Amino acid sequence: MSTAQHKIGSGFGAESTADDVLQGIDLTGKLAIVTGGYSGLGLETTRALTKAGARVVVPARRPDAAREALAGIDGVELDELDLSDLESVRGFAERFLASGRTLDFVIDNAGVMALPETRVGPGWEAQFATNHLGHFALVNRLWPAIEPGGARVVSSSSRGHHWSGIRWDDVQWRHGYDKWHAYGQSKTANVLFAVHLDKLGRDAGVRAFSPHPGDIMTPLQRHLPKEEMVAAGWIDENGNALNPELLKTPEQGAATQVWAATSPQLDGLGGLYLEDCDVAEPALADGETGVKDWAIDPEQAARLWEFSAELTGVNAFAA
């Protein structure tokens, strides 16, 4: 399969921060939505964008916690959104569209990881539902605000996509649930979503990317038992990272998705998986970096789009 998945020599790298990639970029007058923009990488993304002049709408599942976390950051609006609840997604999108504003960036940052088997909505597996289906419905419902300005859409993924492609015979994990492989499937879905959205939206100037933030300790690990993280060699018995030099800071972790949303270096490109503030290479069979073929396969991306549209009842591109 031919691919544009090759480094472009951005000049940035694993140690670059969100502020670094925004040097010289003025976002005054720009409007962004950052889901989960009040915690972990989302909070650093919000800080960096507003510092560069953008206004950021932060839809939050926990508005009170968001209000506290964002206190003192100018240029932020809060609203309520639970991505696992499609009625909540619809309500947020309708409220935003009623404002009549046009979006410049949508960063689908929020997510959950390694949940115990959990069902939401009509029995959907919670990681697929939250990480993928909620964002799929959100972007499709916001399309009237995304299309006019040729916005960039950033579908945050992870190296976790290496762990599973889309399990077409059992997408909802009704048989033999594995929390890590279920997470991997949801992260593959995030990449495939960007691939097909970019294909559908590029004629309108809308481009989509899917970044991997890097290895980092954030509240995303909140569902993992301490004992499991100790056994994996991530932390010691006191909760301290065993190899902190191998972990990115939150500012570094947010850099790739901020670069994806704002960098002029990506003009004319789209549908790509990114890591360390550059386009990622195809993954080697035994490698830990790069993007797996199953995550950028256009046929898989189109199939997932139709499947997701059927499940959610939302498709901005329906004939």
Secondary structure, DSSP 8 states (H G I E B T S, - for coil): -----S----S--TT--HHHHTTT---TT-EEEETTTTSHHHHHHHHHHHHTT-EEEEEESSHHHHHHHTTT-SSEEEEE--TT-HHHHHHHHHHHHHTT---SEEEE-----S-SS-EETTTEEHHIIIIIIHHHHHHHHTHHHHTTTT-EEEE---GGGGG----TT-TT--SS--HHHHHHHHHHHHHHHHHHHHHHHGGGT-EEEEEE--S---GGGGGS-HHHHHHTTSB-TTS-BS-GGGS--HHHHTHHHHHHHH-GGGTT--SEEEETTEE--B--TT-SSSB-HHHH-HHHHHHHHHHHHHHHS--TT--
